[in-house]
Every structure is written in C-alpha cells, then in structure tokens.
Amino acid sequence: MKSGAAWLACATQQEVDRFIESLDENALLALPWVFEFWALPHQLPPEGAWKSWVIMGGRGAGKTRAGAEWVRSMVEGAMPLDPGRAKRVALVGETFDQVREVMIFGESGLLACAPPDRRPVWEAGRKRLVWPNGAVAQVFSAHEPEALRGPQFDAAWVDELAKWKKAEETWDMLQFALRLGRHPQQVITTTPRNVAVLKTILNTPSTVMTHAPTEANRAYLAESFLQEVQSRYAGTRLGRQELDGVLLDDVEGALWSGQMIEAARCEVPGPLDRIVVALDPSVSATAGSDECGIVVVGAQTSGPVQDWRAVVLEDASTRGRPTDWARAAIAAMERWGAEKLVAEVNQGGDLIEGVLRQIDPLIPFKALRASRGKSARAEPVAALYEQERVRHLRSGNLGQLEDQMAQMSLQGFQGKGSPDRVDALVWALHELILEPAAHWRRPQMRRL
C-alpha cells in the first residue's frame, strides 16, 4: 500500500495538477496536516483492540513522527475545541530533556505536527502540554519511575524504551497508571536493543508491532547520511540493529558477545598467507531445510604461532539444492583465490565431494569429520576472538553470521534452526589456525 506522498512522487505532473485542482480551498489548506495521506505504512496504527503498539525501526525511519501523530489522533476532536478520545496523556522518555527536545519541540515532535488552530501550549513550570480542548500531556523521565505513582492516564507515548537504564521499573509504573477511559492504549517508538522489557512487551498477546528500516524513510533523510552509514554499517550486526531495525537476540552465556563481535571489525584484510572456504552443507533441498553455511576466511601465519591472525572475509551462505550450494562455494573460492575448500561430511559423506566435483572435477577439497559437539568445537574459536586474533571484514556481509555467533553458548545453539554459518566459521578457523598450531607445538613437546 502506497502513501499519498509516494503516489505523488510517482505521479505525472498532469496527475498531480488534476489532484490539486480537485481539492476545495479548505481541503487544500488541511492537506499538510492530514497524516494519513503522507504516512508510510509502518507509521499508521494497526487495526484491532490492541493495548500496546510498538513502532520498531532503524535510525531515521520516522518513528518519532509516527508517535507524535498518534498522540494527535488521540487528543484532537473534529473541531479545535471538541474532545478527543484521550484527555490525559503520559509522555515518557529517557530524560526530561529528551522528552522536551525530541518528543515535544523536535522537528517531528508534537508542536511541529500540530495544526495552528490545535497547537498545544508548553507549560515549562508544570512540565506539561495543554491543548485548546483541555487535553493534557504530562512529561516523565525514565530516571524517576516513582514519579508515575499517583497520576493516571488514558494514553501514553513511550520513546526509545530500549535504552532506558530503569526500563523495567518505569514500564511497570506506567502500566499501573494507564487506567482511565474505556480502553487505554500506549505507543512505544524505539530502535531495537536486546533488553528484557522490550522482549516481554513484544511477546504480550495485546501488543502489535510495525517495523521499518532506515531506508524506508529515505525521502526525508540526507543522501550523504544514507551513503555514509550504509557504506560503514550495512551487512554488520550493528547495522542490522541500527539501520534495519532488527531485534538481535543475544543469549546469556554466549560464546561471542555483541561487544566482542563489534571490536573485531576491520576495514581492510591486510596481508594474508592462506585463504580457505569452509562449507557446512545441507543435504536436504526441501523448502524448510537449513541453509548451507559458506564462509571465507584468510589467515596471516608467518612468525611465531601466537602471532597468527585470521580475517573473516565473506559469508556466502545460501539455501537450495546441493548443486546450488556447490556452485556458490566454488564461486567464493574463485573470488578470493582460496587454496582449498573444506567441508564437514558427517551427513552426506562422499556425496558432498561428489556434488562439488560435478561442478569442478579438479577442486582442491578436504573432508572434515566432527568428533565433538558444536559447542565444544566452537569454544577454542571463541577464545581466538577473546585474544583479538580474529577480525571481521566490514564489507563481508557478516550480519547473519554474527547473529548466529551471539546465540551460541556452551549449552548449545539457542537460536532457530541450525547454526550453519557458525559451523562453517569454526571449521575454517580450525583449519587455518588451531590445527596447524597444534601440529606446530607437538614436535616441541616431544623434544622436551
């Protein structure tokens, strides 16, 4: 469904002229304030008797404007002095300053969105907005959850809940205060972060969600901003959170933390002595089958073994028939000039090599067999990251691989499906760093 603004952007000049001429003077004057005409789909409230509406998106995706316009729709009546559906509104942000500067006075805030004849008045001393029809919005800081004891509301707008330090306490106090009217509602505008309170809200049956990446609001963002953040963060775990608006689910006790992964980021791979492509194949080709993990890793292995370093160059994982992943793996080898392809053959056995050799009979191939569980194999690889001996190439399309890494714990993989990308990463680093280092040390141990 296109918004009116999107239709205008695609329409011919004749179509635009006909549309403008079809409006009477009142409709033309009102058009800039009719948000339903200009809104993107994720900025409009879903239908139904929901209690909480979470608007989750990337930076600049239009979340603030959507929150402000929803408050407008709740407090405004048909005429400037007519009552709306809500009379008492709570505006809750991380701090008083952020509520004032973003939610009220910001470029997409309540004052900027209000038509001149319905614009509320800011009463700084009482920290509240008052509309011409008597509706009132009070300001609260998430640093002071106890301030929500006593007041009561029929609507609330909560902004950037995922970064509040006292998120759970403030949210709980707001729920007790949201008790006026026939069906009190609240909207939450936030960039996603892996915090318990946000996940609890999303899992509540009375919650609905709309979502959009930064790119969805491109028409209202500086092109230089988009180019800069996309070139720097596209395909990374941080980019999936801050640009795509995806809630990344780190697990307790993960072998790789989000902080560890972000610290591994690099712009260029530097000199590499060896490059391999690691394959964790999916033998099944059914619609619900797992992906085939295909990860390219290079290593610098000159000098003492403790100085060996690795760089994860690309995640080329794919889903499809065996010949599809075989072609994708061989293409990755050609792109990077890899010396060999290594693959786990516990499932599939000789079939794996046979499929690969159908595509390239002379491919340098090494079969690997797992004798330990996934977590046991992954643990020494995670230790290389702790030692800062592995880097992630920023342009390597590694976001989904990094998501799986953050869900791998000593108790096993906590995400959905199989950690195919992580398995391929682990095999590559065993082949390049851990196994050669073990062989390098054994003669020394015998001489001792």
C-alpha positions in Angstrom: 0.0 0.0 0.0 1.4 3.3 -1.1 1.0 6.5 0.9 -0.4 9.6 -0.8 3.2 11.1 -0.7 4.5 8.0 -2.5 1.8 8.3 -5.1 2.6 12.0 -5.7 6.3 11.2 -6.1 5.4 8.6 -8.8 2.6 10.6 -10.5 3.0 12.6 -13.7 2.7 16.4 -13.5 -0.7 16.2 -15.1 -1.9 13.8 -12.5 -0.6 16.0 -9.7 -2.3 19.0 -11.2 -5.6 17.2 -11.5 -5.4 16.1 -7.9 -4.7 19.6 -6.6 -7.5 21.1 -8.7 -9.9 18.5 -7.3 -9.5 19.9 -3.8 -11.5 22.8 -2.5 -9.8 25.6 -0.5 -10.4 24.0 2.9 -9.1 20.6 1.8 -6.0 22.2 0.3 -5.2 24.1 3.5 -5.8 21.0 5.6 -3.8 18.6 3.4 -0.4 19.3 5.0 -1.9 18.2 8.4 -3.6 15.0 7.2 -1.0 12.5 8.3 -2.9 9.5 6.9 -2.2 10.9 3.4 1.6 11.4 4.0 2.3 8.5 6.3 4.3 5.4 5.4 2.6 2.1 6.2 4.6 1.4 9.3 3.6 4.8 10.7 -0.1 4.0 10.8 -1.8 2.2 13.8 -2.7 -1.4 13.1 -6.4 -2.3 13.4 -7.8 -4.1 16.3 -8.2 -3.7 20.1 -4.5 -3.6 20.9 -3.1 -2.3 24.2 0.5 -1.6 23.1 1.7 -0.6 19.6 5.5 -1.0 19.2 7.0 1.0 16.3 10.4 -0.5 15.8 12.7 0.7 13.2 16.2 1.9 12.2 17.6 5.3 12.8 15.6 8.0 11.0 12.8 5.6 10.0 10.1 8.0 11.1 9.3 6.6 14.5 9.1 10.0 16.3 6.7 11.4 13.7 4.5 8.4 14.0 4.4 8.7 17.8 3.6 12.4 17.7 0.9 11.9 15.1 -0.7 9.1 17.1 -0.9 11.4 20.2 -2.5 14.0 17.9 -5.1 11.5 16.7 -5.9 10.6 20.3 -6.3 14.1 21.8 -7.8 16.0 18.9 -11.6 16.2 18.2 -13.4 17.0 15.0 -13.2 20.8 15.8 -10.4 22.5 17.7 -12.4 22.7 21.0 -14.1 19.3 20.7 -12.8 16.5 23.0 -10.8 13.6 21.5 -10.5 10.0 22.6 -7.9 10.8 25.2 -7.7 13.6 27.8 -4.7 12.6 29.9 -1.5 11.5 28.2 1.9 10.4 29.6 5.0 11.3 27.6 7.8 9.2 28.8 11.4 9.4 27.6 14.9 8.6 29.0 15.3 12.1 30.5 13.2 15.2 30.8 15.5 17.0 28.3 14.9 14.3 25.7 11.2 14.4 26.1 11.2 18.1 25.7 13.7 18.4 22.8 12.6 15.3 20.8 9.0 14.4 21.6 7.7 18.0 22.1 10.0 20.6 20.4 11.8 18.3 17.9 11.3 18.6 14.1 8.9 15.6 14.2 7.6 16.4 17.7 4.2 17.3 18.9 4.4 21.1 18.3 5.7 20.7 14.8 2.9 18.3 13.9 0.1 20.3 15.3 -2.1 22.5 13.0 -2.1 26.2 14.1 -5.6 26.1 15.5 -5.0 23.0 17.6 -1.4 23.6 18.7 -0.9 22.9 22.4 0.9 25.2 24.8 4.0 24.2 26.7 3.9 24.9 30.4 7.5 24.6 31.4 7.0 25.0 35.1 4.5 22.2 35.2 6.2 20.1 32.6 3.1 19.6 30.5 1.4 20.4 27.2 -2.2 21.7 27.2 -4.3 21.6 24.1 -7.1 24.1 23.3 -9.7 21.4 24.0 -8.3 20.9 27.5 -6.4 17.6 26.9 -3.1 17.5 28.9 0.1 15.6 28.3 2.5 15.3 31.3 6.2 14.7 30.9 8.1 11.9 32.8 11.7 10.8 32.9 12.6 7.1 33.0 15.3 8.0 35.6 12.4 8.7 38.0 9.9 5.8 37.8 8.3 6.6 41.1 7.0 9.9 39.6 4.4 7.7 37.8 2.8 6.8 41.1 -0.3 8.8 41.6 -1.1 10.2 38.1 -3.5 8.4 35.8 -3.8 8.4 32.1 -5.9 7.1 29.2 -3.0 7.2 26.7 0.8 7.2 26.7 3.7 7.7 24.3 7.0 5.9 25.3 10.1 6.9 23.3 13.4 4.9 23.0 12.5 2.5 25.8 15.2 0.0 24.8 18.0 2.4 26.0 16.5 3.3 29.4 18.6 2.4 32.4 15.5 1.8 34.6 13.3 0.5 31.8 11.5 -2.3 33.6 10.7 -0.2 36.7 9.4 2.7 34.7 7.4 0.5 32.4 5.7 -1.3 35.3 4.8 2.0 37.0 3.3 3.3 33.7 1.1 0.2 33.4 -0.4 0.9 36.8 -1.1 4.5 35.8 -2.7 3.7 32.4 -6.2 3.1 33.8 -8.6 5.9 32.5 -11.2 5.6 29.8 -12.7 2.5 28.2 -9.6 1.2 26.5 -6.3 3.0 27.4 -3.6 2.5 24.9 0.2 3.2 24.5 2.6 3.6 21.7 6.3 2.7 22.0 8.8 4.1 19.5 12.2 2.6 19.7 15.3 1.4 17.9 15.6 -2.3 19.0 18.0 -3.5 21.6 18.2 -6.8 23.3 16.6 -5.8 26.6 14.2 -8.0 28.6 11.4 -5.4 28.9 11.2 -4.9 25.2 11.1 -8.7 24.5 8.4 -9.1 27.2 6.3 -6.3 25.6 6.6 -7.9 22.1 5.6 -11.3 23.5 2.4 -10.0 25.2 -0.7 -11.0 23.2 -2.2 -7.5 23.4 0.9 -6.0 21.6 1.0 -5.2 17.9 4.2 -4.1 16.0 5.1 -2.3 12.9 8.6 -2.2 11.6 10.7 -0.4 9.0 14.4 0.1 8.2 16.1 3.5 7.8 15.8 3.1 4.1 12.0 3.3 4.2 12.2 7.0 5.1 14.9 7.8 2.5 12.9 10.7 1.0 13.2 12.7 4.3 16.9 11.9 5.0 20.1 13.5 3.7 21.5 11.3 0.9 25.0 11.8 2.3 23.9 10.4 5.7 22.4 7.3 4.0 25.6 6.8 1.9 27.8 7.1 4.9 26.0 4.8 7.3 25.3 2.2 4.7 28.9 2.1 3.4 30.1 1.8 7.0 27.5 -0.5 8.7 25.5 -2.3 6.0 25.8 -6.1 6.5 27.2 -5.8 10.0 25.5 -6.8 13.2 25.3 -3.2 14.4 23.8 -2.2 11.0 21.1 -4.8 11.3 20.1 -3.2 14.7 20.5 0.5 14.0 19.7 0.6 10.2 17.4 -2.4 9.6 15.7 -2.1 13.0 16.1 -5.8 13.7 15.9 -7.0 17.3 19.1 -9.0 17.9 18.8 -11.8 20.4 22.0 -12.3 22.4 21.7 -15.1 24.8 23.0 -15.4 28.4 26.4 -17.1 28.4 27.0 -16.7 24.7 30.5 -17.6 23.5 30.6 -14.4 21.5 29.2 -11.2 23.0 27.9 -8.3 20.8 30.8 -6.2 22.2 33.4 -8.8 21.2 32.0 -9.0 17.7 31.9 -5.2 17.2 35.5 -5.0 18.5 36.6 -7.4 15.7 35.5 -5.1 12.9 38.1 -4.1 10.3 38.1 -2.1 7.0 40.8 -4.0 5.1 42.1 -7.6 5.5 45.8 -6.8 5.3 48.3 -9.4 4.0 47.2 -13.0 4.1 49.2 -16.1 3.7 46.3 -18.6 3.3 42.6 -18.4 2.4 40.1 -21.2 2.7 36.4 -21.6 2.0 34.6 -23.7 4.7 31.3 -25.4 3.9 28.7 -26.8 6.3 26.4 -28.4 3.7 22.7 -29.0 3.9 22.0 -32.3 2.1 18.2 -31.8 2.0 16.7 -29.4 -0.6 13.2 -29.2 0.8 11.5 -25.8 1.4 12.1 -25.9 5.2 15.7 -27.2 5.1 18.6 -25.5 6.8 20.9 -23.1 5.0 24.3 -24.2 3.7 27.0 -22.3 5.6 29.7 -21.0 3.3 32.3 -18.8 5.0 35.6 -17.4 3.5 38.4 -16.9 6.0 42.0 -15.8 5.5 45.0 -16.0 7.8 48.4 -14.5 8.3 50.5 -17.4 9.6 54.1 -16.2 9.3 56.1 -15.7 12.5 55.5 -17.3 15.9 52.3 -19.3 16.3 51.0 -16.9 19.0 51.1 -14.1 16.4 48.9 -15.9 13.8 45.9 -13.9 12.9 42.7 -14.5 10.8 40.2 -12.4 9.0 36.6 -13.5 8.2 36.3 -12.2 4.6 32.8 -13.1 3.4 29.6 -15.0 4.4 28.4 -16.6 1.1 25.8 -18.9 2.8 22.9 -19.9 0.7 19.8 -22.2 0.6 18.9 -24.5 -2.3 19.7 -27.8 -4.0 23.2 -29.4 -3.5 24.3 -28.1 -6.9 23.3 -24.5 -5.8 25.5 -24.5 -2.7 28.3 -26.3 -4.6 28.3 -23.5 -7.2 28.2 -20.8 -4.5 31.1 -22.3 -2.6 33.3 -22.7 -5.8 32.4 -19.1 -6.8 33.6 -17.9 -3.4 36.9 -19.7 -3.9 37.4 -18.0 -7.2 36.5 -14.6 -5.9 39.1 -14.8 -3.1 41.7 -17.1 -4.7 41.3 -19.7 -1.9 43.7 -22.6 -1.7 41.1 -25.2 -0.8 37.6 -25.9 0.2 37.0 -27.7 3.5 33.6 -29.3 4.4 32.0 -31.3 7.2 30.9 -34.7 5.8 29.3 -36.3 8.8 26.0 -36.0 7.0 26.2 -36.7 3.3 29.6 -38.5 3.3 31.1 -38.9 -0.2 28.0 -37.2 -1.6 29.5 -33.8 -0.6 32.7 -34.3 -2.6 30.8 -35.8 -5.4 28.5 -32.8 -5.8 31.4 -30.4 -5.7 33.4 -32.4 -8.3 30.4 -32.3 -10.6 30.9 -28.6 -10.8 34.7 -28.6 -10.7 36.5 -32.0 -11.0 39.8 -30.5 -10.0 38.7 -28.6 -6.9 41.2 -28.8 -4.0 38.9 -30.4 -1.4 39.4 -31.6 2.2 36.8 -33.6 4.1 36.3 -33.0 7.8 34.6 -35.2 10.3 33.2 -33.9 13.6 34.1 -35.9 16.6 32.9 -33.4 19.2 29.7 -31.4 19.6 29.2 -27.9 18.0 29.8 -26.0 21.3 33.0 -27.9 22.1 34.3 -27.2 18.6 33.3 -23.5 18.9 34.8 -22.8 22.3 38.5 -22.6 21.2 37.5 -20.5 18.2 35.7 -18.1 20.6 39.0 -18.0 22.6 40.8 -16.6 19.5 38.3 -13.7 19.5 39.0 -13.1 23.1 42.7 -12.9 22.3 41.8 -10.4 19.5 43.3 -12.7 16.9 40.2 -12.7 14.5 38.9 -9.8 12.6 35.7 -9.3 10.6 35.9 -7.5 7.3 33.2 -4.8 7.4 32.2 -5.4 3.7 31.9 -9.1 4.1 28.1 -9.3 4.6 28.6 -10.9 8.0 25.5 -9.7 9.8 23.6 -13.0 9.8 26.7 -15.0 10.7 27.3 -12.6 13.7 23.6 -13.1 14.8 24.2 -16.9 15.0 27.5 -16.3 16.9 25.7 -14.3 19.5 23.3 -17.2 20.1 25.9 -19.9 20.5 26.6 -20.9 24.1 28.3 -23.7 26.0 24.8 -25.3 26.3 24.4 -25.3 22.5 22.8 -23.1 19.9 19.9 -21.1 21.3 18.5 -19.7 18.0 16.2 -21.2 15.5 17.3 -24.0 13.1 20.9 -25.0 12.8 23.9 -22.6 13.2 25.2 -23.4 9.7 27.2 -20.2 9.3 28.9 -20.6 12.7 29.8 -24.2 11.9 31.4 -23.1 8.7 33.3 -20.3 10.5 34.5 -22.8 13.2 35.8 -25.3 10.6 37.7 -22.5 8.7 39.4 -21.3 11.8 40.3 -24.8 12.9 41.8 -25.4 9.5 43.8 -22.2 9.4 44.8 -21.6 13.0 44.0 -24.2 15.5 45.0 -27.4 13.8 48.3 -26.1 12.3 49.2 -24.5 15.7 48.6 -27.9 17.4 50.9 -29.7 14.9 53.5 -26.9 15.2 53.6 -27.4 19.0 53.8 -31.3 19.1 57.4 -31.7 18.0 58.5 -29.2 20.6 56.6 -31.1 23.2 58.4 -34.4 22.2 61.8 -32.7 22.3 61.0 -31.6 25.9 
